[in-house]
Amino acid sequence: MVTPWLMLKVAGKAAVVHGRHDAAGGRLGAAYAAVARPILASKARSWIFLLVVGALTLASLSLFYTKHVTVKLLPFDNKSELSVTLDLPEGASVEATDRVAQAVAVMALDMPEVVSAQTHAGAASPFNFNGLVRHSYLRSASHQGDVAVNLTPKGERDRSSHEIALDLRKRIASIPVPEGTSLKVVEPPPGPPVMATLLAEIYGPDTETRRQTAAKVEAAFRSVPFIVDVDNSYGRAAPRKRLTVSTDDAEFYGVEESDVFDTISILTRGKTIGLFASRRGPDADPDPAGARKGR
């Protein structure tokens, strides 16, 4: 449409050559010429044609308003993989994280479309392009875990990966987890990966103001029925316990105060209680780097 108009502007009233050039486009060119010539025969017909096209264009836009046609910036794709991220309360042990991960894997394997599931606890799982943005490679704390779920090829199943993800989210909601645990079903996006579908960053002068504002934003998110897996980055302060050595009791039982401190160190943060040789033989030297640790 633009090219003929531009040619008229550039060529002006130059003579148009007809003849064998009309047949160069084949059947499609002949059909175009049969439609375009009556329209371009007069300026009135051209204006009528433009008005009709404009009216139909505006009418088509009304389909978005009536929701007869739905649009989405990044439509759901039908992939062969899903993942579930686990965030237990800070300070949770690797064993506790692994128990929840194993429960999620067992729940996922009950679904007919799932081929296999791989769990990771306290260590970063292999990440893809989406994981680069979600910072999956930094998920190495003891309270963090991931479950990679592999699906059958899309040609061999009736449900899409998005439908499977919705079903999996409902299933894992029944898993007993420690209070404050967050389980998220993550789908590989067909477009640019993001940290989260909806993400609110709160800035403020002090911690109390930021948390109050964030609580209001979180409440607004939870009030929307189709927003799921809502959590925050507050974190929870680890419980603190103060131990006091009774010098009277230590003196009564004949216990050195340093022995009490060493015992507490072994139970809390670890202490070297022995060395072992890194290689066998009479000349083997102790290896401090491989020293056994007491926990």
N, C-alpha and C positions, 0 to 999 in steps of 0.2 A: 504493500500500500504506500509506503514512504518512498520507495524507489521511483515509481512512475511520477509521483508528485515532485520529487527532487529533480528528475530529468526535465520536467516541464519548466521548472524554475531556472535550470541551468541552460537548457537548449532554447528556451523561449518559444517563439513561433516557428522554429525550423521545421522543414517538411519531414514528415514521418514516412519512411520507405516501407511499403507493403510488398508482399510477394512471397518468395521462397523462404524468407526469414521466419514467417509465421509457423512453418512446419518444423522448425528446428527443435521445438519443444515436444514433439510427439503428441500423443493423445492428451497428456496433461496440459501441454501448452495450448492445444486447440480448445480444450475445455475452459482454460483460463481466459483465453481470448473471447470465447463465446459469451462468458459472463461479464468480462470487464468492458467490452466495447459498448454494450447498451448503457452501462452505468456512466461511462466517460463520454457518452455522446453529447451531453449537455451539462452545463454547470448546475442546473436545477436538479437533475438526476443524481449528480455527485453529492450535493448537499443532503438530499433525501437519504441517500445511502449512508452518509456519515451520521446523520441523526438517528437512523434506525440502529446502526451499530452501537452508538453511544447509549441509546435507551436499553438495548439488550445487555450491555456491559453493566450498567447500573442495576438492572434487574437481577443479574447473576450475583451481584454483591449482596443482595438482600437474602440470599440463601444462607450466608454466614450468620445473619441476625436471627433467622428463623431456625437455625441449627439443622437444616436439612443437609447441609454440607459442613463437616467438622474439619478443622485444620489443627495442626500441631507442629511446633517448630522442629522438634526431633521425634519423629514417629517411632513407636516401638518396633524393634527389629526381632527377628526370630533366630536367636543364637543357639549354640549347643553347649553353653556353659552358664553357670550362675555361681555366686559366692555369697557366703554369710559371714559377716564380721561380728566378732564377739568382744565386748568390752565389759569385763567384770569390775566390781569396785576396786579402786587402787589398793594395792597391797595383797590382793588375792594370789594364792599360790599357783604355780604352773599346773599342779595336779588338779586343782579346782577348775581352772580354765579348760584343761584337757577333758575333764568329765562332761562339761557342758558341750564342748565341741563334738565329743563322741555321741552324745545324745542327739545333737542336731544331725550328725551324719546318719545315724540309725533311722531317724525320722525321715530323712530325705531318701534313703535307700528303699523305703517302703513304697515310694512312688514308682509307677511302672515306667515312666520315661527316664528315670535316673539310671545311668550305667555304673557310675562309681562316685566315690566321695573321698576327698583327701583332707585330713585335719592338720592344723598347725597350732601349737600353743606355746607362747613365750618366744616365738621366733617368727621372723618375717616370711611369709609365703611367697612363692614366685609371683611376680606382678606383671601386668600387661600395661598398655598405654594408659588405660584408665587408672591403674594403680599408681602410676607416676604422679598424677594430679592429686589422688587421694592420699599420697604419702604412705603407701602400704609398706614400703621398704623400711619405715621407721617403727613399725609395729613389732617391737621386740621385747616389750615389758611382760612381766609374768602374768598380768591380768588381761592381756590381749591375745586374741586367737582368730583364726580364719578357717573356714570350711569351703573348699572348692568342690563344686557339684558339676559333674559332667553328664550331659543329656545325650539321648540318641539323636541321630541326624534328623533334621526337620522334615525330611521326606518320609520318615518312618514313624511319625507320631501325628496324632490329630490335634493336640493342643500346642499353642505357641509357647515360647519360652516365657513370655510375659504372664500368660495364664498359669503356667507352672509356678512362677515366682509368687503369684498371689496365693496359690494353694499352699505353697511351702511356708509362706508367712503365717497363714492361719494355723498350720500344723505345729510350728515351733513355738507358737504363743502358749501352748499347753505344757511346755517343758518347765519343770521346777528349777528355778535359778536363784542365786543369792539376790537379796534386795539391792537395787541400784544397777542391775545388769542390763545392758543394751544389746539386743540382737537385731541386726539389719540384713535384709536380703538385698544384695547389690546386683543389678543387671548391667551387662556391658552395653553402654549406649552406642547407638549407630552414628552419633555425631560427636562433637567435641566433649571429652570427659569433663566432669565437674566434681568438686568436692562433695556436693550434695545437691539434690534437685532444688531445694529451697535452703538458703543459708543467710542468716542474719548476724552481722558483726556489730557488736555493741561497744561504743567508745564513751568514756566518761571520766570525770575528775578523780574518782576514787572507787575502790572495790565495792563498797556498799551500794553506791548509785548504779554502777554497772549491773550488779546482780539484781537489783530491784527492777531495772528496766528490762533485763533479759528475762526475768520471770513473767513479766507482762507479755513480752513477745512470744514466749513459749506457750503461755496460756492461750494466746490468739491462734497459734499453730494448732494446738490440740482441739480447739473449738471447731475446726474444719474437719468434717467427717472423712474426706478423702486424703488427708495428710497423715502419713503413718511414720513410724520409726523416729519419733521426735526425741531428741536428747540434747544435752548441753555439754559444755567443756568446763563446768565448774570444778569437777574433781572433788574428792572427799578427803578431808584431813585424816591422816592415819592416826589410830588411837595411840596415845602416849601413856607409858607406865613408868612411874618413878620408883626406883628401888633404893632403899636405905639400909645400910649395913649397921647392925646393932653391935657396937664394939663390946658391950658387956657380954652378949651371948657368944661372940667370937672368942673372947678371952676365956669364958667359962668352958667352952668345948675345945679350946686349944687350936682354933683355926686361924691361920694367917689371913689378914685382910686382902693381901695380894691374891691368895687362892680364890677368894670369893669373887674378886674382879675378873680373874681368868675364867672362872666357871660361867659368869654372866656373859663374858665376851664370846665364849664358845656357843652358848645358847642363842645369842642374838645376832651377831655380825660375823661370826666365824673366827677361828684362831688356828694357826698351824700347830698340830699336835704330833707331827712326825714327818720324816723325810724318807724317800725311797730312791733307790738307784735308778737312773735313766737307762742303764744298760748293765747286763750281767757281767760278772767277772770280779776278781779280787781287787782290781784297781779302779773299780767304778766309783765315781764321785756322786755324792747326794745331789739331787736335782731340786732346788728350792721352788722352781717354777711348777713342778708337778707335785708339790707337797699336798698331802691329804688334808682336807679341811674338815673341821667339825662344825656342825650347824645346830 
